[in-house]
Amino acid sequence: MPEAAAAAEAPLTRARIAELVRAAPAARAAASEAAVAGAAVTAAGVISLENPVLSGMGGIRFNPDGGRPAAAVASLSWPLELGGRRGTRVEAAKAEQRAALATADEAQRRLLLAALLQHALVLRDEAQVALAAERRALAQRLVAASEKRKRAGEVPELDVALARLQEGRDAAAEATARGTREADLLGLRSMLGQASKDGAVTGALVPEEAPPPLATLLREADQRADVRAALATVEAARARSGREQAGRWPTLNVLAQYERDDQANIGMIGLALPVPILNANRAGVATAAAEVDAATARLAASRASAAGEIQGLYARYEATRSALAHLAPAAGLSTQAVALSTRGYELGENDLASALLVRREALDAQAALLDAEHAHANAKIELLVAAGRSPQ
């Protein structure tokens, strides 16, 4: 089997999703944008942004004595940047590359979070399909029991009709659950850039890894991709400011000229230095300084937002964990109650209305437990990803 086909059929665990995210279309797009910034670093390292200029002219000299000697002039102008402009230009390009890389990391983090949340949604759908199949099987038992008791003359035809009605509702619920799972699974594969439908989605709904304490998460907030991106943007703005400051220096042109005139060879060398009186790059310097202030303000906002987000996610994590702990016993109790009520109806110990009522209460309890589990899984995944962890 080809390696690509084997990889496509591998189970979609959280670890596998973390691998696929790095090669997903959205991640490749972000990485390509960072590569553009890398190319700019190479372009910024040239000696000068202006090329040397070589010019020449030729003609005939008309002398008073009627002579017509040939005359020619060749000149070379070589620009040299002053004030460390090349160094500041390279530093600014490198800082912008770091900002682009940090932005690409943040884009990948967001994609990973979206994919992991979609993975949890598919796992919840799998649990819903299993519950729906179990409910349909119990409904079929009630139909069989009602028909048996109807033939024995123990219950009226109404019991059979109600049991069949419940079976039809459960069959429809199972079909809906399966369709929802398929749709969510296709959404997950689309995020990961997978065309194949092979490979099961596996793993526990709630990740086993426990998040670090809140104090630790707050201390590590500066390591988040979004904060690092904001910090890199500040560094890039400062580097651009240095580049604009250096831009106030003029470009020195070294001039060399050779002239052939009336059989005489004339060589000259000189300098051309613009005087920065009318345009000393004041607009560029002022704009760059304003960009530094704006980037610094965005960094402060990013740090405050990161701390607030972590605190909010941790509070939601604690709340969902507490809710799940209160609902956890409902799984065994609801299954036991449904089994007892169904068996009791089969033995004629209770009526169909009682069995259906118990079943409805158990269904509500199971749905509440699954919703609580899914909410806790989402809260835990968001907290771990926000902390720079990859849930397993």
C-alpha positions in Angstrom: 0.0 0.0 0.0 1.4 3.4 -0.9 2.5 5.6 2.0 0.0 8.3 1.2 -2.9 5.8 1.3 -1.7 4.4 4.5 -1.5 7.8 6.1 -5.0 8.7 4.8 -6.4 5.5 6.5 -4.7 6.1 9.8 -7.2 6.8 12.7 -7.9 10.4 13.4 -6.6 10.8 16.9 -5.7 14.1 18.4 -2.0 13.4 17.9 -2.7 12.6 14.2 -4.7 15.8 13.8 -1.8 17.8 15.2 0.4 16.3 12.5 -2.1 16.9 9.7 -2.7 20.5 10.8 0.9 21.4 9.9 0.3 20.3 6.3 -3.3 21.6 6.0 -4.0 24.1 3.2 -4.6 27.0 5.7 -1.3 26.3 7.5 0.6 26.1 4.1 -0.9 29.4 3.1 0.3 31.1 6.3 3.8 29.5 5.9 4.0 30.7 2.4 3.3 34.3 3.5 6.2 33.9 6.0 8.4 32.7 3.2 7.7 36.0 1.3 9.1 37.9 4.3 12.1 35.6 4.2 12.7 36.5 0.6 12.6 40.2 1.6 15.5 39.6 3.9 17.6 38.5 1.0 16.6 41.5 -1.1 17.3 43.9 1.7 21.0 42.7 1.9 22.1 44.3 -1.3 24.9 46.9 -1.1 22.6 49.7 -2.3 19.1 49.9 -3.6 20.4 52.1 -6.5 22.4 50.5 -9.3 25.6 52.1 -10.6 25.0 54.2 -13.7 27.4 54.0 -16.7 26.9 56.6 -19.4 28.8 57.6 -22.5 28.7 60.1 -25.3 30.6 60.5 -28.6 30.8 63.1 -31.3 33.0 65.3 -33.5 34.8 68.5 -32.4 34.7 71.4 -34.8 38.0 73.3 -34.4 38.5 76.9 -35.7 41.3 75.6 -38.0 38.8 73.3 -39.7 40.0 70.1 -38.0 37.4 67.5 -37.1 38.8 65.3 -34.3 36.7 62.7 -32.6 35.6 63.3 -29.1 34.1 60.9 -26.5 33.1 61.0 -22.8 32.4 58.0 -20.5 31.3 58.4 -16.9 30.4 56.1 -14.0 28.3 57.0 -11.0 28.4 54.6 -8.1 26.0 55.3 -5.2 27.1 54.5 -1.6 24.6 54.6 1.2 25.6 56.5 4.4 24.4 56.3 8.0 24.2 52.5 8.1 21.1 52.4 5.9 21.9 48.9 4.6 22.3 47.4 8.1 19.0 49.0 9.4 17.2 47.8 6.2 18.4 44.2 6.8 17.4 44.4 10.5 14.0 45.7 9.6 13.5 42.9 7.1 14.6 40.3 9.7 12.2 41.7 12.3 9.3 41.6 9.8 10.2 38.0 9.0 10.1 37.1 12.7 6.7 38.8 12.9 5.5 36.9 9.9 6.7 33.6 11.4 4.9 34.4 14.7 1.8 35.3 12.8 2.0 32.0 10.9 2.3 30.1 14.3 -0.8 31.9 15.5 -2.7 30.9 12.4 -1.6 27.3 12.9 -2.7 27.5 16.6 -6.1 28.7 15.6 -6.4 26.0 12.9 -5.3 23.4 15.5 -7.9 24.6 18.0 -10.7 24.5 15.3 -9.7 21.0 14.2 -9.6 19.7 17.8 -13.0 21.2 18.6 -14.4 19.6 15.4 -12.8 16.3 16.4 -14.5 16.5 19.8 -17.8 17.3 18.0 -17.4 14.1 15.9 -16.7 12.1 19.0 -19.8 13.5 20.6 -21.7 12.5 17.4 -20.4 9.0 17.7 -21.7 8.8 21.2 -25.1 10.1 20.1 -25.3 7.5 17.4 -24.5 4.8 19.9 -27.2 6.1 22.3 -29.7 6.3 19.4 -29.0 2.7 18.4 -29.4 1.6 22.0 -32.7 3.4 22.3 -34.0 2.0 19.1 -33.1 -1.5 20.2 -35.0 -0.9 23.5 -38.0 0.4 21.5 -38.0 -2.8 19.4 -38.1 -4.8 22.6 -41.1 -2.8 23.8 -42.8 -3.4 20.4 -42.1 -7.1 20.7 -43.4 -7.2 24.3 -46.5 -5.2 23.5 -47.4 -7.5 20.6 -46.8 -10.6 22.8 -49.0 -9.2 25.6 -51.6 -8.1 23.1 -51.9 -11.6 21.8 -52.2 -12.8 25.4 -55.0 -10.3 25.9 -53.1 -8.5 28.6 -52.9 -5.0 27.0 -55.0 -3.2 24.4 -54.1 -2.4 20.8 -53.2 1.1 22.0 -50.0 -0.2 23.6 -48.8 -1.7 20.3 -49.5 1.6 18.5 -47.7 3.6 21.1 -44.7 1.2 21.1 -44.5 1.3 17.3 -44.8 5.1 17.4 -41.8 5.3 19.8 -39.8 2.9 17.6 -40.4 5.1 14.5 -39.2 8.2 16.4 -36.1 6.3 17.6 -35.3 5.1 14.1 -35.6 8.7 12.8 -33.4 10.0 15.7 -30.8 7.4 14.8 -30.8 8.3 11.1 -30.5 12.0 12.1 -27.6 11.2 14.4 -25.8 9.3 11.7 -26.3 12.1 9.2 -25.0 14.7 11.6 -21.9 12.6 12.3 -21.1 12.2 8.6 -21.6 16.0 8.0 -19.3 16.9 11.0 -16.7 14.3 9.9 -16.6 15.8 6.4 -16.1 19.2 7.9 -13.2 17.9 9.9 -11.6 16.3 6.9 -12.1 19.5 4.9 -10.2 21.5 7.6 -7.3 19.0 7.3 -7.3 18.9 3.5 -8.2 15.2 3.4 -10.1 14.0 0.4 -10.3 10.4 1.6 -13.1 9.2 3.8 -11.1 6.3 5.2 -9.9 6.1 8.8 -12.0 6.2 11.9 -12.2 9.1 14.4 -10.9 7.7 17.7 -10.0 9.0 21.2 -11.7 9.9 24.4 -14.1 12.8 24.2 -12.4 14.6 27.2 -8.6 14.7 26.9 -6.8 13.0 29.8 -4.1 15.7 30.2 -4.8 18.1 33.1 -4.0 21.8 32.4 -1.4 23.5 34.6 -2.4 25.7 37.5 -3.8 29.1 36.6 -0.8 31.0 38.1 1.5 29.0 35.8 -0.6 29.7 32.7 -0.6 33.4 33.5 3.2 33.4 33.9 3.6 31.7 30.5 1.2 34.0 28.7 4.0 35.8 26.9 4.9 32.4 25.2 1.5 32.3 23.4 1.7 32.6 19.6 -0.6 35.7 19.5 1.5 37.6 22.2 4.7 36.6 20.4 3.3 37.9 17.2 2.4 41.2 18.8 5.9 41.4 20.3 7.5 40.6 17.0 5.4 43.4 15.4 6.8 45.9 17.9 10.4 44.8 17.1 9.6 45.1 13.4 8.2 48.6 13.9 11.3 49.7 15.9 13.5 48.3 13.2 11.6 50.2 10.5 11.9 53.3 12.6 15.7 52.8 12.6 15.6 52.4 8.9 13.7 55.6 8.4 16.1 57.4 10.8 19.0 56.2 8.7 17.0 57.3 5.6 17.7 61.0 6.6 21.3 60.5 5.5 21.9 61.2 1.8 23.3 58.8 -0.8 26.9 59.5 -1.7 27.7 59.1 -5.4 31.3 58.4 -6.4 31.9 59.8 -9.9 34.5 58.7 -12.4 34.8 60.2 -15.9 37.1 59.6 -18.9 37.2 62.0 -21.8 38.9 61.8 -25.1 39.2 65.3 -26.7 41.4 66.4 -29.5 43.7 63.5 -29.1 44.0 64.3 -25.3 43.0 61.8 -22.6 41.3 63.4 -19.6 40.4 61.5 -16.5 38.4 62.9 -13.6 37.0 61.6 -10.3 34.7 63.3 -7.9 31.8 63.1 -5.4 28.1 64.1 -5.6 26.4 64.5 -2.2 22.8 65.7 -2.0 22.1 68.3 0.7 19.1 67.1 2.8 17.5 70.4 3.3 14.1 70.2 1.5 13.6 66.5 2.1 15.3 64.8 5.1 12.7 61.9 5.3 10.8 63.7 8.1 7.5 62.1 7.0 9.0 58.6 7.1 10.5 59.2 10.5 7.3 60.5 12.0 5.2 57.7 10.5 7.6 55.0 11.8 7.6 56.5 15.3 3.8 56.5 15.2 3.8 52.8 14.1 6.1 52.0 17.1 3.6 53.6 19.5 0.7 51.8 17.8 2.5 48.4 17.9 3.4 48.9 21.6 -0.2 49.6 22.4 -1.3 46.5 20.5 1.2 44.4 22.4 -0.2 45.7 25.8 -3.7 45.0 24.6 -2.6 41.5 23.4 -1.1 40.7 26.8 -4.2 41.9 28.6 -6.4 40.0 26.3 -4.3 36.8 26.7 -4.5 37.1 30.5 -8.2 37.7 30.4 -8.8 34.8 28.0 -6.8 32.4 30.1 -8.7 33.4 33.3 -12.0 33.1 31.5 -11.1 29.7 30.0 -9.9 28.4 33.3 -13.1 29.5 35.0 -15.2 27.7 32.4 -13.0 24.7 32.7 -13.6 24.5 36.4 -17.4 25.0 36.0 -17.8 22.4 33.3 -15.7 19.9 35.3 -17.9 20.4 38.4 -21.1 20.0 36.3 -19.7 16.8 34.7 -18.9 15.4 38.2 -22.5 16.0 39.3 -23.9 14.3 36.2 -21.5 11.4 36.0 -23.6 9.0 38.1 -26.5 9.5 35.7 -25.0 7.2 33.1 -25.3 4.0 35.1 -28.5 5.0 36.8 -30.3 5.9 33.6 -29.2 2.6 31.9 -30.3 0.6 34.9 -33.6 2.4 35.2 -34.4 1.8 31.5 -33.4 -1.8 31.7 -35.6 -2.4 34.7 -38.7 -0.6 33.3 -38.4 -2.5 30.0 -38.0 -5.8 31.7 -40.9 -5.0 34.0 -43.1 -4.3 31.1 -42.1 -7.5 29.4 -43.0 -9.4 32.5 -46.2 -7.6 32.9 -45.2 -5.9 36.2 -45.8 -2.3 34.9 -47.7 -0.6 32.1 -46.3 0.9 28.9 -46.9 4.5 30.0 -44.6 3.9 33.0 -41.9 2.3 30.8 -42.1 5.2 28.3 -41.9 7.8 31.1 -38.8 6.2 32.7 -37.3 6.0 29.2 -38.0 9.7 28.6 -36.4 10.7 31.9 -33.4 8.5 31.2 -33.1 10.0 27.7 -33.0 13.5 29.2 -30.3 12.5 31.7 -28.2 10.8 29.0 -28.5 13.9 26.8 -27.5 16.2 29.6 -24.5 14.0 30.5 -23.3 14.0 26.9 -23.8 17.8 26.6 -21.8 18.3 29.9 -19.1 16.0 28.7 -18.8 17.8 25.4 -18.8 21.2 27.0 -16.0 20.1 29.4 -14.0 18.7 26.5 -14.3 22.0 24.6 -13.3 24.0 27.6 -10.3 21.8 28.3 -9.2 21.7 24.7 -9.4 25.5 24.4 -7.5 26.0 27.7 -4.7 23.6 26.7 -4.3 25.1 23.2 -4.3 28.6 24.7 -1.5 27.5 27.0 0.5 26.2 24.1 -0.2 22.6 24.7 -1.4 20.0 22.2 -4.1 17.9 23.8 -3.7 14.1 23.5 
